[in-house]
Amino acid sequence: MPKTKEKFDHILDNRFTKFERARLIGSRALQISQGAPFLMDFSKKDLVNLNYDPIAIAKKEFESGVLLIEIKRVLPHE
């Protein structure tokens, strides 16, 4: 295995960086605030507990893994 691949193995797995996470949640919260349907079923009680906050709803969707947004990472050439 080349050294450069070892150097970037932590990037290649399925975890998101804090910047990617913020971008995903922010993009989804914007969609929700503009009237997009929820990707999960929320009861009235859940929405009241979340204060109908688009960011909180987007976080719940992100944590449950239902977001259909993907991240393409550009890695340096070997």
GULUMTOR-102288 format. One record per atom (N, C-alpha, C): residue number from 1; x, y, z. Coordinates in nm, 4 decimals, decimal comma, padded with zeros to 6 digits. Layout:
<pts>
<pt NUM; <X; Y; Z>>,
...
</pts>
This chain:
<pts>
<pt 1; <00,0852; -00,1180; 00,0000>>,
<pt 1; <00,0000; 00,0000; 00,0000>>,
<pt 1; <00,0899; 00,1245; 00,0000>>,
<pt 2; <00,0671; 00,2157; -00,0934>>,
<pt 2; <00,1491; 00,3369; -00,0969>>,
<pt 2; <00,1253; 00,4241; 00,0259>>,
<pt 3; <00,2264; 00,5013; 00,0592>>,
<pt 3; <00,2168; 00,5868; 00,1776>>,
<pt 3; <00,1048; 00,6899; 00,1662>>,
<pt 4; <00,0813; 00,7413; 00,0458>>,
<pt 4; <-00,0222; 00,8440; 00,0325>>,
<pt 4; <-00,1600; 00,7879; 00,0643>>,
<pt 5; <-00,1857; 00,6628; 00,0283>>,
<pt 5; <-00,3155; 00,6027; 00,0607>>,
<pt 5; <-00,3314; 00,5897; 00,2117>>,
<pt 6; <-00,2267; 00,5475; 00,2813>>,
<pt 6; <-00,2317; 00,5383; 00,4271>>,
<pt 6; <-00,2587; 00,6748; 00,4893>>,
<pt 7; <-00,2001; 00,7769; 00,4291>>,
<pt 7; <-00,2141; 00,9129; 00,4817>>,
<pt 7; <-00,3591; 00,9599; 00,4777>>,
<pt 8; <-00,4361; 00,9141; 00,3767>>,
<pt 8; <-00,5729; 00,9617; 00,3577>>,
<pt 8; <-00,6787; 00,8576; 00,3924>>,
<pt 9; <-00,6394; 00,7465; 00,4559>>,
<pt 9; <-00,7379; 00,6440; 00,4927>>,
<pt 9; <-00,8467; 00,6984; 00,5844>>,
<pt 10; <-00,8116; 00,7888; 00,6739>>,
<pt 10; <-00,9124; 00,8436; 00,7652>>,
<pt 10; <-01,0169; 00,9254; 00,6904>>,
<pt 11; <-00,9850; 00,9749; 00,5733>>,
<pt 11; <-01,0798; 01,0530; 00,4936>>,
<pt 11; <-01,1690; 00,9615; 00,4102>>,
<pt 12; <-01,1186; 00,8443; 00,3753>>,
<pt 12; <-01,1897; 00,7580; 00,2824>>,
<pt 12; <-01,3003; 00,6750; 00,3464>>,
<pt 13; <-01,3060; 00,6689; 00,4773>>,
<pt 13; <-01,4115; 00,5895; 00,5387>>,
<pt 13; <-01,5434; 00,6662; 00,5375>>,
<pt 14; <-01,6469; 00,6111; 00,5980>>,
<pt 14; <-01,7820; 00,6667; 00,5881>>,
<pt 14; <-01,8137; 00,7766; 00,6883>>,
<pt 15; <-01,7162; 00,8189; 00,7664>>,
<pt 15; <-01,7423; 00,9287; 00,8597>>,
<pt 15; <-01,7382; 01,0617; 00,7857>>,
<pt 16; <-01,8045; 01,1597; 00,8429>>,
<pt 16; <-01,8045; 01,2940; 00,7852>>,
<pt 16; <-01,7183; 01,3850; 00,8712>>,
<pt 17; <-01,6531; 01,4808; 00,8072>>,
<pt 17; <-01,5808; 01,5818; 00,8839>>,
<pt 17; <-01,6835; 01,6780; 00,9422>>,
<pt 18; <-01,6404; 01,7595; 01,0361>>,
<pt 18; <-01,7337; 01,8555; 01,0966>>,
<pt 18; <-01,7827; 01,9567; 00,9927>>,
<pt 19; <-01,7008; 01,9838; 00,8929>>,
<pt 19; <-01,7393; 02,0793; 00,7889>>,
<pt 19; <-01,8439; 02,0180; 00,6957>>,
<pt 20; <-01,8264; 01,8903; 00,6613>>,
<pt 20; <-01,9239; 01,8211; 00,5774>>,
<pt 20; <-02,0563; 01,8071; 00,6511>>,
<pt 21; <-02,0479; 01,7730; 00,7789>>,
<pt 21; <-02,1683; 01,7581; 00,8606>>,
<pt 21; <-02,2451; 01,8902; 00,8663>>,
<pt 22; <-02,1742; 01,9991; 00,8893>>,
<pt 22; <-02,2383; 02,1309; 00,8954>>,
<pt 22; <-02,3014; 02,1666; 00,7608>>,
<pt 23; <-02,2335; 02,1349; 00,6535>>,
<pt 23; <-02,2852; 02,1656; 00,5203>>,
<pt 23; <-02,4114; 02,0851; 00,4901>>,
<pt 24; <-02,4094; 01,9560; 00,5250>>,
<pt 24; <-02,5264; 01,8707; 00,5016>>,
<pt 24; <-02,6472; 01,9164; 00,5825>>,
<pt 25; <-02,6254; 01,9415; 00,7103>>,
<pt 25; <-02,7357; 01,9828; 00,7973>>,
<pt 25; <-02,7869; 02,1204; 00,7552>>,
<pt 26; <-02,6957; 02,2114; 00,7224>>,
<pt 26; <-02,7373; 02,3445; 00,6794>>,
<pt 26; <-02,8158; 02,3423; 00,5493>>,
<pt 27; <-02,7711; 02,2618; 00,4536>>,
<pt 27; <-02,8418; 02,2514; 00,3256>>,
<pt 27; <-02,9806; 02,1929; 00,3442>>,
<pt 28; <-02,9897; 02,0891; 00,4260>>,
<pt 28; <-03,1191; 02,0262; 00,4496>>,
<pt 28; <-03,2116; 02,1191; 00,5288>>,
<pt 29; <-03,1577; 02,1925; 00,6258>>,
<pt 29; <-03,2390; 02,2868; 00,7027>>,
<pt 29; <-03,2955; 02,3961; 00,6112>>,
<pt 30; <-03,2169; 02,4408; 00,5158>>,
<pt 30; <-03,2653; 02,5401; 00,4197>>,
<pt 30; <-03,3801; 02,4835; 00,3371>>,
<pt 31; <-03,3658; 02,3586; 00,2928>>,
<pt 31; <-03,4730; 02,2944; 00,2166>>,
<pt 31; <-03,6007; 02,2858; 00,2999>>,
<pt 32; <-03,5868; 02,2452; 00,4249>>,
<pt 32; <-03,7037; 02,2313; 00,5129>>,
<pt 32; <-03,7697; 02,3666; 00,5356>>,
<pt 33; <-03,6884; 02,4699; 00,5568>>,
<pt 33; <-03,7445; 02,6033; 00,5827>>,
<pt 33; <-03,8175; 02,6590; 00,4608>>,
<pt 34; <-03,7841; 02,6072; 00,3417>>,
<pt 34; <-03,8511; 02,6527; 00,2205>>,
<pt 34; <-03,9670; 02,5622; 00,1795>>,
<pt 35; <-04,0039; 02,4699; 00,2704>>,
<pt 35; <-04,1244; 02,3915; 00,2470>>,
<pt 35; <-04,1046; 02,2505; 00,1955>>,
<pt 36; <-03,9829; 02,2003; 00,1929>>,
<pt 36; <-03,9591; 02,0634; 00,1477>>,
<pt 36; <-04,0213; 01,9647; 00,2471>>,
<pt 37; <-04,0710; 01,8517; 00,1975>>,
<pt 37; <-04,1298; 01,7535; 00,2900>>,
<pt 37; <-04,0218; 01,6872; 00,3750>>,
<pt 38; <-04,0618; 01,6423; 00,4937>>,
<pt 38; <-03,9684; 01,5726; 00,5823>>,
<pt 38; <-03,9358; 01,4360; 00,5231>>,
<pt 39; <-03,8156; 01,3879; 00,5473>>,
<pt 39; <-03,7753; 01,2559; 00,5013>>,
<pt 39; <-03,8056; 01,1479; 00,6049>>,
<pt 40; <-03,8508; 01,1893; 00,7226>>,
<pt 40; <-03,8888; 01,0980; 00,8300>>,
<pt 40; <-04,0310; 01,1324; 00,8726>>,
<pt 41; <-04,0938; 01,0382; 00,9395>>,
<pt 41; <-04,2255; 01,0656; 00,9968>>,
<pt 41; <-04,2071; 01,1233; 01,1369>>,
<pt 42; <-04,2541; 01,2444; 01,1560>>,
<pt 42; <-04,2484; 01,3098; 01,2866>>,
<pt 42; <-04,3904; 01,3237; 01,3386>>,
<pt 43; <-04,4095; 01,2896; 01,4642>>,
<pt 43; <-04,5399; 01,3121; 01,5259>>,
<pt 43; <-04,5480; 01,4592; 01,5672>>,
<pt 44; <-04,6684; 01,5031; 01,5984>>,
<pt 44; <-04,6852; 01,6418; 01,6455>>,
<pt 44; <-04,6022; 01,6661; 01,7706>>,
<pt 45; <-04,5981; 01,5644; 01,8589>>,
<pt 45; <-04,5215; 01,5767; 01,9831>>,
<pt 45; <-04,3721; 01,5960; 01,9534>>,
<pt 46; <-04,3198; 01,5196; 01,8554>>,
<pt 46; <-04,1786; 01,5340; 01,8171>>,
<pt 46; <-04,1501; 01,6753; 01,7650>>,
<pt 47; <-04,2391; 01,7256; 01,6802>>,
<pt 47; <-04,2195; 01,8585; 01,6229>>,
<pt 47; <-04,2288; 01,9673; 01,7295>>,
<pt 48; <-04,3166; 01,9492; 01,8249>>,
<pt 48; <-04,3271; 02,0465; 01,9345>>,
<pt 48; <-04,1996; 02,0425; 02,0176>>,
<pt 49; <-04,1484; 01,9222; 02,0457>>,
<pt 49; <-04,0240; 01,9092; 02,1227>>,
<pt 49; <-03,9055; 01,9714; 02,0491>>,
<pt 50; <-03,9090; 01,9668; 01,9162>>,
<pt 50; <-03,8025; 02,0274; 01,8357>>,
<pt 50; <-03,8301; 02,1746; 01,8069>>,
<pt 51; <-03,9414; 02,2264; 01,8571>>,
<pt 51; <-03,9830; 02,3667; 01,8362>>,
<pt 51; <-03,9986; 02,4022; 01,6884>>,
<pt 52; <-04,0304; 02,3040; 01,6078>>,
<pt 52; <-04,0453; 02,3246; 01,4635>>,
<pt 52; <-03,9212; 02,3892; 01,4018>>,
<pt 53; <-03,8061; 02,3676; 01,4627>>,
<pt 53; <-03,6800; 02,4266; 01,4184>>,
<pt 53; <-03,6220; 02,3460; 01,3021>>,
<pt 54; <-03,6040; 02,4067; 01,1837>>,
<pt 54; <-03,5514; 02,3328; 01,0686>>,
<pt 54; <-03,4137; 02,2709; 01,0933>>,
<pt 55; <-03,3299; 02,3380; 01,1699>>,
<pt 55; <-03,1964; 02,2836; 01,1974>>,
<pt 55; <-03,2063; 02,1599; 01,2849>>,
<pt 56; <-03,2909; 02,1631; 01,3865>>,
<pt 56; <-03,3086; 02,0463; 01,4733>>,
<pt 56; <-03,3686; 01,9295; 01,3958>>,
<pt 57; <-03,4615; 01,9580; 01,3067>>,
<pt 57; <-03,5222; 01,8535; 01,2252>>,
<pt 57; <-03,4174; 01,7943; 01,1307>>,
<pt 58; <-03,3361; 01,8800; 01,0701>>,
<pt 58; <-03,2305; 01,8331; 00,9800>>,
<pt 58; <-03,1274; 01,7484; 01,0550>>,
<pt 59; <-03,0947; 01,7859; 01,1786>>,
<pt 59; <-03,0026; 01,7055; 01,2600>>,
<pt 59; <-03,0590; 01,5666; 01,2853>>,
<pt 60; <-03,1882; 01,5596; 01,3174>>,
<pt 60; <-03,2538; 01,4299; 01,3404>>,
<pt 60; <-03,2468; 01,3437; 01,2146>>,
<pt 61; <-03,2747; 01,4054; 01,0995>>,
<pt 61; <-03,2684; 01,3313; 00,9735>>,
<pt 61; <-03,1267; 01,2854; 00,9443>>,
<pt 62; <-03,0292; 01,3706; 00,9702>>,
<pt 62; <-02,8888; 01,3347; 00,9464>>,
<pt 62; <-02,8480; 01,2176; 01,0350>>,
<pt 63; <-02,8832; 01,2254; 01,1633>>,
<pt 63; <-02,8446; 01,1209; 01,2578>>,
<pt 63; <-02,9100; 00,9873; 01,2254>>,
<pt 64; <-03,0288; 00,9904; 01,1648>>,
<pt 64; <-03,0965; 00,8656; 01,1311>>,
<pt 64; <-03,0487; 00,8093; 00,9969>>,
<pt 65; <-02,9731; 00,8887; 00,9205>>,
<pt 65; <-02,9147; 00,8408; 00,7954>>,
<pt 65; <-03,0079; 00,8416; 00,6759>>,
<pt 66; <-03,1090; 00,9261; 00,6763>>,
<pt 66; <-03,2041; 00,9283; 00,5653>>,
<pt 66; <-03,1756; 01,0372; 00,4616>>,
<pt 67; <-03,0745; 01,1190; 00,4835>>,
<pt 67; <-03,0448; 01,2254; 00,3872>>,
<pt 67; <-02,9940; 01,1655; 00,2564>>,
<pt 68; <-03,0422; 01,2184; 00,1467>>,
<pt 68; <-03,0050; 01,1683; 00,0157>>,
<pt 68; <-02,8982; 01,2548; -00,0503>>,
<pt 69; <-02,8267; 01,3315; 00,0295>>,
<pt 69; <-02,7216; 01,4192; -00,0208>>,
<pt 69; <-02,5897; 01,3465; -00,0037>>,
<pt 70; <-02,5055; 01,3500; -00,1064>>,
<pt 70; <-02,3772; 01,2818; -00,0955>>,
<pt 70; <-02,2623; 01,3812; -00,1031>>,
<pt 71; <-02,1488; 01,3400; -00,0496>>,
<pt 71; <-02,0286; 01,4224; -00,0481>>,
<pt 71; <-01,9270; 01,3609; -00,1435>>,
<pt 72; <-01,8717; 01,4415; -00,2303>>,
<pt 72; <-01,7630; 01,3953; -00,3168>>,
<pt 72; <-01,6362; 01,4641; -00,2709>>,
<pt 73; <-01,5416; 01,3843; -00,2293>>,
<pt 73; <-01,4159; 01,4394; -00,1791>>,
<pt 73; <-01,3109; 01,4407; -00,2889>>,
<pt 74; <-01,2419; 01,5505; -00,3002>>,
<pt 74; <-01,1331; 01,5624; -00,3963>>,
<pt 74; <-01,0036; 01,5412; -00,3192>>,
<pt 75; <-00,9346; 01,4338; -00,3532>>,
<pt 75; <-00,8091; 01,4020; -00,2875>>,
<pt 75; <-00,6934; 01,4388; -00,3783>>,
<pt 76; <-00,5793; 01,4711; -00,3209>>,
<pt 76; <-00,4629; 01,5042; -00,4046>>,
<pt 76; <-00,4168; 01,3830; -00,4847>>,
<pt 77; <-00,3552; 01,4103; -00,5981>>,
<pt 77; <-00,3026; 01,3019; -00,6814>>,
<pt 77; <-00,1802; 01,2411; -00,6145>>,
<pt 78; <-00,1582; 01,1148; -00,6442>>,
<pt 78; <-00,0424; 01,0464; -00,5865>>,
<pt 78; <00,0859; 01,0907; -00,6519>>,
</pts>
